[in-house]
Amino acid sequence: MRIVYLGTSPFAVDVLDRLAMSPHRPQLVVTRPDRPQGRGRKLTPPPVAKCSALLGIETIQPDSVNSEEARAAIAAAKPDAVIVCAYGALIKEPLLSAHPMLNVHPSLLPRWRGAAPIERAIDAGDEETGVTIMRLVAELDAGPMFLQRNEPIHPADDFGSLSGRLAVLSGELLLEALDGDLPPRDQPEHGVTYAEKIDRDDRRLDPARPAVELERRVRALTPHVGAFVLMGDDDRLGVRRSALAPDGAEIDPGELRPVDDRLLLGTASGALELLEVQPAGKRPMDAASYLRGHGA
């Protein structure tokens, strides 16, 4: 089967690797343009561009995949199917209807349609998530489904560990869909939720919320985005790992208190122990190292 693959993120890299080792090795990879990154704002190719270069697969990086030039390049590859996985931009008409399009989505649709399904599942305290292979349609993540498989969310899972397992599952499920002649089924009309893109407010650990919710928030945003505690005039302390503090820690909501070599944040219900933090402009460190450096 002739395949064109659209993807951008590290998650999409894992799926591309699996696809490239199969009989469905893509003829063409489409990914996003290089973007400035780091302190020097150096132009850096997205993860999928780096991966496809190593695999020796022809790659294009259009400003818009919906442009006439991008559509012509995709059509020239004569794909039997176009695979979309964590591409990061909407596919619009006439491209949407020009080729059979399969989307790899890391959730149990119709739960968590949208940009951040893995983060939102952890943040909400879901006990399981999964992967859905679906047909791409104009409405966001609403197309009919070919395959779906569950994956448990473990109590210690963060974004990194869960997304890694879901990427492996995605590659396996995608190959099943490509190898099989599976009839699609419509998504249920009930149970629809939306995984909105993570913004700055999502990253801030709001002490007006319970500690159990903030602990999930830290895991949902680690290691890729990162949560933080706001200290004073927009001074942020990144939080990389946390845990619920033992019962009996009585701290006012919003108070950040050192207790021996431990760093506790008071919340609306209970206290959150900050196990690993990252001061602005510095590397992550355990709480004890942070407290020693700040004279606590």
KEDREN-873221 format. One record per residue (C-alpha): residue in one letter; x, y, z. Coordinates in steps of 0.05 Angstrom, whole numbers, plus 5000, padded with zeros to 4 digits. Each point is the difference from the previous one (the first is absolute). Example, Ala and Ser with C-alpha at 12.3 -4.5 7.8 and 13.67 -1.06 7.14 Angstrom:
SITE  rest     u     v     w
SITE     A  5246  4910  5156
SITE     S  5027  5069  4987
//
This chain:
SITE  rest     u     v     w
SITE     M  5000  5000  5000
SITE     R  5027  5069  4981
SITE     I  5000  5046  5060
SITE     V  5010  5074  5013
SITE     Y  5013  5016  5073
SITE     L  4984  5066  5035
SITE     G  5030  5008  5069
SITE     T  5043  5047  5042
SITE     S  5009  4983  5073
SITE     P  5043  4947  5036
SITE     F  4936  4958  5006
SITE     A  4995  5001  4924
SITE     V  5073  4979  4995
SITE     D  4986  4934  5036
SITE     V  4942  4985  4954
SITE     L  5041  5018  4938
SITE     D  5056  4954  5022
SITE     R  4951  4942  5006
SITE     L  4968  5016  4933
SITE     A  5067  5005  4965
SITE     M  5019  4929  5023
SITE     S  4936  4972  4969
SITE     P  4978  4986  4929
SITE     H  4965  5069  5005
SITE     R  5063  5041  5001
SITE     P  4979  5071  4980
SITE     Q  5018  5028  4931
SITE     L  4996  5071  5028
SITE     V  5002  5033  5069
SITE     V  4967  5067  5012
SITE     T  5019  5038  5063
SITE     R  4999  5072  5027
SITE     P  5053  5053  4983
SITE     D  5062  5009  5043
SITE     R  4988  5044  5061
SITE     P  5045  5042  5045
SITE     Q  5018  4963  5064
SITE     G  5043  5009  5061
SITE     R  5033  5063  5028
SITE     G  5034  5014  4935
SITE     R  4935  4993  4961
SITE     K  5036  4956  4949
SITE     L  4956  4972  4944
SITE     T  4989  4927  5017
SITE     P  4965  4946  4959
SITE     P  4941  4965  5034
SITE     P  5012  4929  5026
SITE     V  4966  4967  4941
SITE     A  5044  5037  4950
SITE     K  5062  4974  5036
SITE     C  4972  4930  5001
SITE     S  4980  4998  4927
SITE     A  5069  5026  4980
SITE     L  5033  4942  5037
SITE     L  4951  4952  4967
SITE     G  5015  5028  4931
SITE     I  4927  5017  4985
SITE     E  4984  5060  4956
SITE     T  4974  5056  5045
SITE     I  4966  5067  4988
SITE     Q  4987  5055  5052
SITE     P  4948  5046  4970
SITE     D  4976  5063  5036
SITE     S  4930  4972  4989
SITE     V  4983  4928  4983
SITE     N  4937  5027  4968
SITE     S  5038  5042  4949
SITE     E  4997  4984  4927
SITE     E  5074  4981  4999
SITE     A  4993  4952  5059
SITE     R  4938  4968  4971
SITE     A  5036  4989  4934
SITE     A  5060  4967  5035
SITE     I  4953  4953  5037
SITE     A  4962  4983  4937
SITE     A  5065  4986  4963
SITE     A  5015  4945  5050
SITE     K  4936  4965  4978
SITE     P  4981  4978  5070
SITE     D  4950  4945  5015
SITE     A  4993  5032  5068
SITE     V  5024  5062  5037
SITE     I  5017  4989  5073
SITE     V  4994  5059  5048
SITE     C  5032  4993  5069
SITE     A  5014  5059  5046
SITE     Y  5011  5047  4941
SITE     G  4978  5062  5036
SITE     A  4959  5035  4947
SITE     L  4930  4992  4971
SITE     I  4990  4963  4934
SITE     K  4949  5038  4958
SITE     E  4964  4992  4935
SITE     P  5016  4985  4945
SITE     L  5058  4959  5029
SITE     L  4954  4967  5051
SITE     S  4959  4965  4946
SITE     A  5056  4989  4949
SITE     H  5026  4935  5032
SITE     P  4978  4948  5051
SITE     M  5024  5029  5066
SITE     L  5012  4962  5065
SITE     N  5014  5036  5065
SITE     V  5037  4970  5059
SITE     H  4971  5030  5064
SITE     P  5024  4982  5070
SITE     S  4934  4995  5038
SITE     L  4938  4958  5003
SITE     L  4957  5043  4956
SITE     P  4952  5035  5008
SITE     R  5035  5016  5066
SITE     W  5055  5051  4993
SITE     R  4993  5026  4929
SITE     G  5050  5055  4988
SITE     A  5072  5022  5008
SITE     A  5021  4972  5068
SITE     P  4965  4933  5013
SITE     I  5056  4967  5039
SITE     E  5010  5059  5047
SITE     R  4926  5009  5012
SITE     A  4989  4926  5015
SITE     I  5054  5000  5054
SITE     D  4977  5067  5027
SITE     A  4928  4977  5006
SITE     G  5019  4938  5039
SITE     D  4976  4951  4946
SITE     E  5018  4928  5015
SITE     E  5009  4982  4927
SITE     T  5009  5030  4932
SITE     G  5020  4969  4933
SITE     V  5009  5010  4926
SITE     T  4948  5009  4945
SITE     I  5013  4993  4925
SITE     M  4947  5041  4965
SITE     R  4982  5032  4935
SITE     L  5017  5074  4997
SITE     V  4940  5046  4991
SITE     A  4989  5075  5003
SITE     E  4973  4998  5071
SITE     L  5055  4994  5052
SITE     D  5017  4927  5015
SITE     A  4928  4980  4985
SITE     G  5010  4951  4942
SITE     P  4978  4927  4999
SITE     M  5046  4951  5035
SITE     F  5035  4940  4971
SITE     L  5036  4974  5061
SITE     Q  5005  5018  5074
SITE     R  5039  4969  5057
SITE     N  5005  5016  5074
SITE     E  5062  5016  5041
SITE     P  5000  5007  5076
SITE     I  5025  5063  5033
SITE     H  5044  4980  5059
SITE     P  5002  5042  5064
SITE     A  5072  5020  4987
SITE     D  4992  5014  4926
SITE     D  5022  5068  4974
SITE     F  4994  5025  4928
SITE     G  5066  4969  4981
SITE     S  4985  4929  5023
SITE     L  4928  4999  4976
SITE     S  5014  5031  4932
SITE     G  5056  4950  4989
SITE     R  4953  4941  5009
SITE     L  4946  5033  4958
SITE     A  5049  5013  4944
SITE     V  5018  4926  4998
SITE     L  4926  4981  5001
SITE     S  4986  5051  4945
SITE     G  5051  4969  4953
SITE     E  4972  4930  5012
SITE     L  4928  5022  4991
SITE     L  5015  5041  4938
SITE     L  5032  4940  4966
SITE     E  4939  4958  5018
SITE     A  4956  5052  4967
SITE     L  5043  5003  4937
SITE     D  5005  4925  4994
SITE     G  4926  4986  5012
SITE     D  4936  5017  4963
SITE     L  4963  5029  5059
SITE     P  4933  5034  4995
SITE     P  4998  5066  5039
SITE     R  4949  5012  5054
SITE     D  4972  5067  5022
SITE     Q  5022  5029  5066
SITE     P  4950  4999  5057
SITE     E  4961  5064  5007
SITE     H  5007  5000  5076
SITE     G  5064  5008  5040
SITE     V  5032  5054  4957
SITE     T  5054  5041  5035
SITE     Y  5052  5048  4973
SITE     A  5074  5002  5016
SITE     E  5016  5073  4992
SITE     K  5071  5021  4985
SITE     I  5044  5011  5062
SITE     D  5009  5074  5015
SITE     R  5038  5039  5054
SITE     D  4942  4997  5049
SITE     D  4998  4925  4994
SITE     R  5073  4997  5020
SITE     R  4992  5041  5063
SITE     L  4988  4959  5063
SITE     D  4941  5036  5031
SITE     P  5003  4991  5076
SITE     A  4925  5013  5003
SITE     R  4992  4930  4972
SITE     P  5010  4935  5040
SITE     A  5069  4968  5003
SITE     V  4975  4937  4966
SITE     E  4982  5040  4938
SITE     L  5066  5037  4999
SITE     E  5039  4935  5006
SITE     R  4964  4974  4937
SITE     R  5013  5066  4965
SITE     V  5075  4994  5012
SITE     R  5001  4929  4970
SITE     A  4957  5021  4941
SITE     L  5049  5055  4980
SITE     T  5066  4963  5013
SITE     P  5050  4999  4967
SITE     H  4979  5038  4938
SITE     V  4963  5063  5022
SITE     G  5010  5006  5075
SITE     A  4959  5026  5058
SITE     F  5021  5057  5045
SITE     V  4986  5035  5066
SITE     L  4993  5075  4996
SITE     M  5043  5036  5051
SITE     G  4993  5074  5009
SITE     D  5002  5046  4940
SITE     D  4994  4948  4945
SITE     D  5061  4962  5026
SITE     R  4989  4928  4981
SITE     L  5027  4936  5031
SITE     G  4992  4941  4953
SITE     V  4974  4936  5031
SITE     R  5023  4935  4967
SITE     R  4979  4949  5052
SITE     S  4953  5003  5059
SITE     A  4961  4957  5050
SITE     L  4944  5008  5049
SITE     A  5030  5021  5067
SITE     P  4985  4955  5060
SITE     D  4938  5016  5040
SITE     G  5011  5051  5054
SITE     A  5038  5051  4959
SITE     E  4961  5063  5016
SITE     I  5020  5055  4953
SITE     D  4958  5058  4975
SITE     P  4980  4997  4927
SITE     G  5055  5032  4957
SITE     E  5053  4997  5054
SITE     L  5066  4968  4978
SITE     R  5033  4973  5063
SITE     P  5065  4963  5010
SITE     V  4994  4943  5051
SITE     D  5069  4970  5013
SITE     D  5024  4981  4930
SITE     R  4930  4999  4972
SITE     L  4962  5055  4963
SITE     L  4925  5003  5010
SITE     L  4947  5040  4965
SITE     G  4935  5014  5037
SITE     T  4937  4988  4960
SITE     A  4924  5003  5009
SITE     S  5002  4929  5026
SITE     G  5064  4970  5025
SITE     A  5071  5017  4982
SITE     L  5042  4984  4939
SITE     E  5072  4979  5009
SITE     L  5044  5027  4944
SITE     L  5051  4945  4988
SITE     E  5037  5028  4940
SITE     V  5000  5073  4980
SITE     Q  5032  5044  4947
SITE     P  5016  5073  5016
SITE     A  4998  5047  4941
SITE     G  5062  4993  4956
SITE     K  5026  4939  5038
SITE     R  4998  4925  4995
SITE     P  4950  4956  5038
SITE     M  5022  4982  5070
SITE     D  4971  4964  5060
SITE     A  4966  5041  5053
SITE     A  5057  4993  5051
SITE     S  5050  5028  4950
SITE     Y  4954  5058  4985
SITE     L  4990  5016  5073
SITE     R  5075  4999  5014
SITE     G  5012  5047  4942
SITE     H  4948  5049  5026
SITE     G  5025  5000  5071
SITE     A  4939  4965  5029
//
